[in-house]
Amino acid sequence: MQAHSSKPLPSARRAALEALFRCLMNRQDIQASLDAALSTGVDDPRDVGLATELSYGYLRLKGRIEYVLSRFLQDPGKLNPKMRLAMGVAAYEILFLDKIPAYASVDWAVEFSKSKPGARLAGLFNAVLRRVSELGADAHDPDFFRKDASLPEFLSRWYACPQWLVDLWWREYGEKTATDYLEAQIKAPALGFNLFGHPDADELYTEIAGWPELIDIEGMSFALPGGTAFEGEPDPPLARQSFAARQAVEALDPEIWDGPVWDACAGRGGKTRILLEKGLDVFASDPHRGRLAALERELHGVEVFEANAATAEPPRTPGTILLDMPCSGLGVLSRRPDTKWKRKPADLSDLTLLQREILDNALAQVKPGGRIAVITCTLNPEENQGLVARFAGDNDRVSLEREWTTPSDSPLNEFFYAASLIVK
């Protein structure tokens, strides 16, 4: 990406641009893309931190940044995608990273523009980014984004969110709740972690529980403000886990679940860890071997098997099946901001078909008198309340026990839906 530039691209910017290009153009997951980019010679923790901030920050605010640039570019679509991305990342630095001088952001971006031979983009980059740097407070004033815009257009610009998603939330949840969701998805999520299984858990628990910035504690799980950095990560490192996901599990009162519990969409085992912490007999499955390998590394001795929850027959008959459903992920955009730029409305109906297949299989596998616990990390009623209501309505053996959603004003900036169903 920089072969023709007169100066080498700084390593943090290089890694961020590579990660973002793979993510947005090749549709890779942003964390996997960033991990790959950082593995190629980015060793300084400060560069790792800056590359991470640029990647996630740009994705959270991509729509807002593109609108700002459109005020100074006659036809942004004519720019090569890599060049447009570089200009956007530099604009993000200028607008949102106070510790980086604007001239430094302009300089690396102008140098990068020279890597497109014969394009003569240096003058354009210099002019546009200097105009961006001169905006000052206007770039952070909602009125700047209201120019010639309807209310939905303004919301899409200001909250950097695709129009279809703004419309969905406004229609389904109303103005107040939809605005809460829009505000949350442009912020960093809370830092969550679980000490269960850590060799220094007791000592760490006592220390961290006294930190004044702590948002919440539940069992061995903690939540700290987004962006919190540890001075010297414990060894072994802490097990990262969404605290909002912990709340969703707790809302279903797992202490009363009949065992054994089959965590049928276990992923890397975040919810398996919670259930083990509570002393439950748990076995786990997932269709992705890599995720199961990570679960086995972190949670030694858990019985696991590779399987698709829509078709699997478990090795033991479960008294409870936990379904952390594959879903559109619209509730965790703060943590996975690339999702909003990749999802399409048509994806949602495809997911509900898969979810229903998983529920139907769970009904066939669970013991009579047992439970099916459903958790999603999305904000789409058709994948949440609507899905569960249709399933219960179609099956006389199933009754809804409880439902819960993360409050829209949660400081965690992530949102989950949870329901438990009793099977006769």
Summary of the structure (lengths in Angstrom):
residues: 424
radius of gyration: 23.2
end to end distance: 60.0
largest distance: 71.4
contacts: 1397
relative contact order: 0.09
helix: 50%
strand: 12%
